[in-house]
Amino acid sequence: MLTKNPLFPLRLFMFFISAISSMVISFFPIYFQDKGLTTSQIGWFLAICPFIGLIAQPIWGYTSDKYKTVKKVLFICLIGLVASVIWLFQIDSFLWVLIVGSVFFFFFSPIIPLADNLGKRLSQLHSVTFGSIRMWGSIGFALISLVSGFLLSKF
């Protein structure tokens, strides 16, 4: 049974966090267009992610190494992600969208690399290939991209 597998929760986490990543890519532009942002403003918002990732990923990676805990750092990032996405959906000003978007990406961008780090460590601990864990992230991204693309084109 899948639930008795000690790596099942991590595989499920990889699936859903990658699925969320897919939704960010496809949903945010449509959401902000509906809120009245111009394509240029939406482009600025989406350009923040790689820039913030350059700052956030080393900070969170250093933090997880320093305190020797990937799980707790992942949990902090997830809490920050949820709080910032709730905040992001409450605002209308473009300036605040950029500010809160930066906070969102600060917590969002390191999640997949930290999860990969955890997956790599646990794959070695349980003598399984890292690919058998990481594959679930790819499946989540692909499946949700396909489904959300279909649904967004219909509605």
N, C-alpha and C positions, 0 to 999 in steps of 0.2 A: 504494500500500500504506500502511496506517495507521502502521506502525512507522517509516516514513521521514519522517513528519510531525514536525517538531521540537517541536510542542506536545502530541503524543500522551502523553508521560509525565506532563505536568501535568494533562491531561484525565483520565487514569487515576487520578492522585493525588486529584483532586477527587471522582471517583466513589467511591473507596474511603474517603476520610476522611468524606464525607457519609454513606456507608453505615454506617460505624462510629458516627457520631453517632446514626443511627437505631437502631442496636443498643443504645446506651447508654440511650436513652429507653425502649425496650421490654424490655430484658433485665435491667437493674439492679433494678427493683422486684421482679421475679419471683425473681431470685437472692437478694436480701436477705430476701424473705418466706420462702424456703426455708431460709435461715440462721437464721430465728427472730426477725427484727426485726419490730416492730409497724408498722402502717400509719403511725402518727405518726412513728416513727423513720425510716421510708423517706421520708416527706414532708420531714423535716428534711434528710436526705441530698440529696434532689433540689433542695431550696431553696438549697443551698450553691452550686450552679452559677452562677446569675445573680449572686449576691453576689461570689463569687470572680472571675467574669468582669469585674465592674466594676473590680477591682483589677488582675487579670492582663493584660487586653488592653492597657491603656495602658502598662504596664511593658514588655511584649514589643514593642509597637509603637514605643515610644520607643527601645528597644534596637536594633531593626532599622533605625530611622532614623539613630541615632547612629553605628552601625557600618556603615551602608549595605549591609546584606546581609539579605535576607529568607530566602534559602535556608538559611544557617547557623542563623539563629534558629529557623526551622521544624524543622531537624534536632535542635536542642537540645530543642525542645518535644516532638518525637516520642520522643526518648530518655527524657525525663522521663515522658511518657505511658506508655510500655512498662514502665518500672521501677515506676511508681506503681500501674499496674493489676495487675502481678504481686504487689506488696506488698498491695494491696487484697484480693486473693483469698486471702491467707494469714491474715487476721485475723478474729476473731469478736466482739470487744468493740465495743459501739456507739460509745463515745468514740473508739476508734482508727479505726473506720469513718469517723467525721466528720473526724478529723485527716488520715488518708490520703486520704479523698475530697476534702478541700480541696487537697491536693497534686496529686491527679489532675486536678481541675478547673482548677488553676493552669496546668498544662501543656496541658490539652485545650481549654479555652475559646478561646485565641487562634489555634488552628490554622486554622480556616476563614477568619477575617478575614485572617490572614497569607497564606493560599493565594489568597484573592481579590485581595489586593494584588499578589501575584506574577503572578496571571493577568491583571490589568489592565495591568501593565507589559509583560508579554510579548505581550499582544494588540496593544498599540500598536507594539511593536517589529516584530511580524510582520504588521502591517496586517490583522488579523482582528478581528471583533467580540468583545468580552468575553463576550457572551452565549453564543457558540459554545464557550467554555471553561467558563463557569459552569454551563451547562446540564447538563454531565456530573455535577456535584455533585447537582443536583436529581434527575437520573435515578437516581443511586446511592441517595439517600435514599428516593425513592419505591419503587424496586424492592425494596430490602431491607426497608423497612417492610411492604410487601405480603407478601413471602415469609416474613419472620419472624413477622408477625401470623398468617398461615395456619399455620405450623409450631408456634408457641406455643399456638394454639388446639387443634391436633391432639394435641400431646404435653403 
